[in-house]
């Protein structure tokens, strides 16, 4: 790209859930001088309102971590008008440094000081409130990130730690997860708790919040836009997965409506016994009709480790047929590490072929769904950034569904499976 005398090249780009980093080179055609610039593009700020403070703090932490690695010169911060979002970020950065240096901070005084230099910095009361929550998050956040080259050592210390439970690293992290969950307000569950929809939920303790739930668009007569499902992030996409409960006999049509409406072409089904799969598709026949949908099985394949792959052609009278691939894993309680590794490997291949969300199904849409998504995100984090922060990855999932990871064994299994994945990758790399 050429702008006047400047030649601008994009050399590298990495996407994460809430931001994109770009490595850019700028060359002056006249002088021949070159300069490298790193752009950090925060993408999770909604058009109206403010982002969740956790996303903003994790983004800021990445920027600061990179700047300590050798970036020089002042930080350029900008948004559309250069006052609202820009002011919020600058205040977070400056006040965090001030608080850590002096032990005190005066948010109101700093805002007045900013506004002497530029009018209307931090434009809305919501942005001002967001700043307070972000600072609280930043000051209390622990460093739980683990580098790829040290993960094996950390896992071995966890595995051999026989101290009292309250002294173990994982137990401390799990307690912090429970402590940082937002209090559930029943007003957030109006759709799920309505008389029309209440019977559509398997577990009345696992409901989608109104602002996080998946909406059905092309529902048929006598149905509604409700399904017990939520959108959750992958490591690179704000909506990378849809997590949902195993359909009830009466909600099979809602499940396939969701698959169609949200263009999901990959399903991960984690169940306790094979018979439960009949609530999604037919294991005995090759064709069936569910509401307005035709479900045709075009291929079945045994993969390994009790995982099967089924290729489905989904059709509807007013729509062209579409192919959906379903990976089914049968496990007792929670999946074995080797099963999680294989499933993550299978869906990573699918994810590179499409930007569509991957649908993850378990009995109640929480247990095992959260485990699988967190593990897959940790694998992606290791691949992209050579580190993983399982604690924060789980927290980001719990923002969408607080019922993820209510079982300590799920949290431990995520670490265990990631260790197995890294060990397997090392063995493969040595051949």
N, C-alpha and C positions, 0 to 999 in steps of 0.2 A: 504494500500500500504506500502511495506517495502523497505527501501533503507539502506543497511548496518545495522547499529545499530538503525536506526530511523524508527518508525512506524508513518505513516502519514495518518490522517483521514480527510475526507471532512465531516464536521458536518452540514453545511447549505450553500445554494446557492440561490442568488436572481438575476434575470435578469432584466435589464432596457434597454432602447432603445440603448444606446451607450456604456454600460459597464455592467460588472457582478461583484458582490461582493461575496466572498467566505469566510466562517469561517472554518479555518483549525486548527487541533490540532496536535502537534508533540511530540512524546514520545521517550525518550532515553531508549532502552531496558536494558542497563547495569545499569544506575543510577536510572531509574524509574522516572526521572524528566520529567515534561510536560510543554508545552508552547502553548499558543494560538496565532495564526497569522491570520490577516485579509488581504486578497488579493483583490485589486481593479484592475480589468482587463478591460482596455479601448479597446473596440472592433470596434470603428468607424473610426480608422485610415486606410485609403485606402492603397492598395499595392503601388500605385503610386500617388504622390501628398500629400496633407495635409487635415486634417478634417476641417469642418466648425468650426471656433473659438468658437462659442457658445457652441457646444458639449463639447469641451475641457474645457472651463471655468466652465460649470455646473458639469462636472466630478470632476474637481479640488475642487470645492466648497463642493462637497459631501465628498471627502477625508479629507479636512480640518475640516469640521463639525464633522466627526467621530473622528478625532484625538484629538479634544478638549474635547471629551466625555470620555477621560481616557486612550487612547492608548499611550504607552510610548516607548522610544527608537527611534533611527533614522529611517527615511523613506527610504526603499530600492526601487530604481527605476531601471527598466531594460526593454530592448526591445531586438531585435535580435542581433544587433551589440553593443548596449549599448552606442551609441553616438548621433544619429540623433533625434529620438523621445524622448529618455531619456533626452538629452540636452534641448530640447524644453520644456519639462515638468518641469525640475529643474529650468530653467530660469524663467518660468512663476511663479513658487512658490516663488522663492527667490526675484525676482524683484517686485512682488506684495507686499510682506511683506516690502521690502525696501521703496517702494513708499508710502505706508500707514504710515510708521514710520517717514520718513524724509521729505516727500512731493516732493522728487526729485528721478530720476533714470537715469542711464546711461547704456543703453542696450548694446552698443558696448563694453564699458569697462568691463561689467560683462562677456560678451562672451569671451573676451580675457583672463580674469581671469580663466574662466572654462577651456579653452584650455591649460592653463599652467598646469593644473592638469590632463587633459585627452585630447588627440589630437582629433580634428575634432568634438568636441561637437557642436551640431546643424550643421548638415551635408550639407544641401542645402540652396540655397537662398530662396526657397519657405517656408522652415521651419522657416527661419529668419523673413520673411514677416508675416507668420502665428502668430509668437510670438508677433509681434507688434499689430496685430488686436486682439489677445487674451487679451493682457494687456489693450487695450482700452476698450474692452468688460467688463473685470473684474473690472476696476476702475469706470465705469459708471453704472454697474449693480445694480439695486435696490433690496432690499429684499422683494419679493412679495409672498413668500411662506406662506401658512396658515395651521396650525396644525388642525387635525380632531377635537380635543376637543375645539378649539376656533372658528371653522368655523361658527357655528350658531350665535355667538355674532357678528362676523364680518359682516355676512349677514344682521342681524337686523340693524346694524349701517348704512349699505349701503342703505337698503330699506327705512329707516326713515330720510335719509339725504336730506333735502330740501334746502340746500344752492345752490348758483349759480352753474351751471353745471361745470364750470371750477374748482370748489373746490372739487367735488366729487371724491372719490377714483377711481371708475371704469372709469370715464371720463378721468382722468389723465393717467391711464394705457392704455386706448384706444388710446389716443393721442401719447403716447410713442410707441405703436405698429406701428402706421402710420409713426412715425419719424424714426424708426429703420428698416423699409423695405428697401431692396436693390433697387437702381435705376434699372429699367428694361431696358435692352439693347436689341434692336430689333434683334441684331445678335444672341441672345440666342433662337430665335423662328424660325429658318430657316425652319425646317420641317413643323411646323404648318402654316407658312405663304407662303409655296410654292404653285404654281398654282395647283398642283395635289391635295393638301390637304385642301386648304383654305375653300372650300365649305363643308367640313366635320365638321366644327365648328359651334355650335349654336350661341355662343357669341364671336365676334371677339376680345373682350377685355379680354376674359378668355382663354388663350392658354397655352399649356404645354411647358416649357423650354426644349431645346434639351437634356440637361444632366439630366433631371428629368422625362422625358416622359416614358410611358410604350411602349415597342416595341412588335408588333405582329410578331410571328414566322411562323405560318403555314397558312398564308393568301393565298387565292385562286387567280386564274387567274383574272387579271384586278384590283386587290386590291393592297395596299401597306402595309408597316409595321407601318403605322401611325394610331393612335386613340387619341382623345382628353382625355387623362387620365394620372394621375401622381401617383407615389408610395409615400405614406406618412407613418410615423412611428406610431406604437402603443406605449404604455408605456414600453413594454418589447421587441419589435422587431423593427429593423431598417426599415423593410418593413412589416408593420402590416396591412395596408389598401391600396386599390387602389381606388382613387376617380375619377369619370368620369361623363360626361354629359349624360343626357337622350339621347339615340340614335336617330338619324334622320332616316327617312324611308330608306335612302340609306346606313346607317352605322349599321343597326341591325346585319348584318353578322360579322362586325368588333367587335362588343360588345361580341358576343358569341365566336368568335375566341380568344379574350382576356381571357374570362373566362376559356376556355379550355387550352390555352397556359400557363397561370399562375396558373393553378390548384386551382382556387378560388371556394370553395364549398358553400360559404355563400354570399348572396347579400342583402344589405339594400337599399330599393327604397323609397325615400322621394319625393312625388309628390303633386301637387296642386289639381288635380282632377283625378278620377278613369280612365278616358279615356286614359290618358297618359301612363298607364301601358301596353297598347297594342303595344307600341313601343318596349317593352322588351319581352313580352310573350302574349299568347292569354287568355283573361278573359272569353271568351264565349265557345271556343272549348277546347278539351283536347289534341289535336295534331296539330302541324303545322311544316312546313319546312322553314328554313331560310338559304339560300345558301346551303352549304354542310351539315348543321346540322339538326337533327331531335329533336324537342322539344316536350316532352310528359309530361303532367300534371298527376302526380300519386296521388296527394292529395291536397285538399284545406281546410283551417281551419281559422275560425274567432278567433283571439286571444282576444283582448280587446282594448279599446281606439282607434278604427279605424285602428287597425293593423291586417293584414291578413298574414297567413303563407301558402306559396305554395311550394310544393315539386315537383321538375322538374327532369326528366331524360334526360340528354343531350347525344346525340349519333351522331356518324359520321362513315362513312363507314369503314375507316381505323383505328378506335379506339374502345376501349371497352366503353360501356355506363357508365356514371358517374352521381351521384346524386348531385343536387344543391338545396339548400333551400333558398327561397326568402322571406324576410320580407318586407311588403309594408305598408307604413304609408301615409295617406292622411291628409294634413294640409294646412291651409291658411297661407301664408307668412312663418313663422317659426314654428317648432313643439312646442307644449305645453311641459312644464317640465315633466308631467306624461308620455307623449309619449316617450321622450328621455330616461327616466328611464327604461321604459319597453323594448325599443329596446336594450339598453345597457345590460340589464339583459339577453335578448334572445341571443345576440351575444357572451356574456361572456361564456355561456354554450357551444356554438359552438367552441369558440376559444380554450377552454381547450381540445377539442377533436382533434384539428388539428393545424398545424403550417402554413397552407395556408393563404394567405392574404384574408381579407374580402373586398368585393367590395361595395363601397358606391356610390349611384347614386342620383343626383338631376338635376334640369333643366339645369344648366350650369356647373355642376361639382365643383362649388366653394361654393355658398350660400347653407347653410344647411349641405353640406358635411363636411366643416371645423368645424361647430358647433358640429355635431355628433361625429366626431373623437376626438375633444378636450374634450368634455364631457366624452366620454368613457375612454380616457386616464386619466382624472382627477379622475374618479371612481377607476381605477386600481391603481393610485398613492396613494389614500387614503387606499386602501386595502393592498398594499405592504409596504408603508412607513409611513402610518398614517399622511400624509400631502399632500397638492396639491399646485402647483404653476401654476394657470391657465394662467397667463401672459406668463410665459416661455413656457408652453405647446403650446400655440397659436403661439408663435414666431417660435418654431421648425417646426410647420406645414407650416408657411408662408415661410420658407426656400425652401420648395418644390413648393408651389403655393402662391405667394404674394396676390392673390385675395381673399384668405380666410379672413373672418371677415372684410369686408368693411362696414358692418352695425353695429352700436353700440348696437342695440337691440339684435343681436346674442350674442355679448360678455356678455351682462347683463344676457341673458337667460342661458348661461353656468353656471354662479354663482347660479342663481335661481334653476336650475335643480339639481345641486350638493347639494344644501341645502335640497331640497326635498328628494333626494336619502339618505342622511345621516339621516334625520328625520325618514324616513320610516324604515331604518335599525335599528335605536334605538328602534322604536316601536316593531319591530319584535323580537329584542333581549330581550325585557322585558317580552315576553310571555313565 
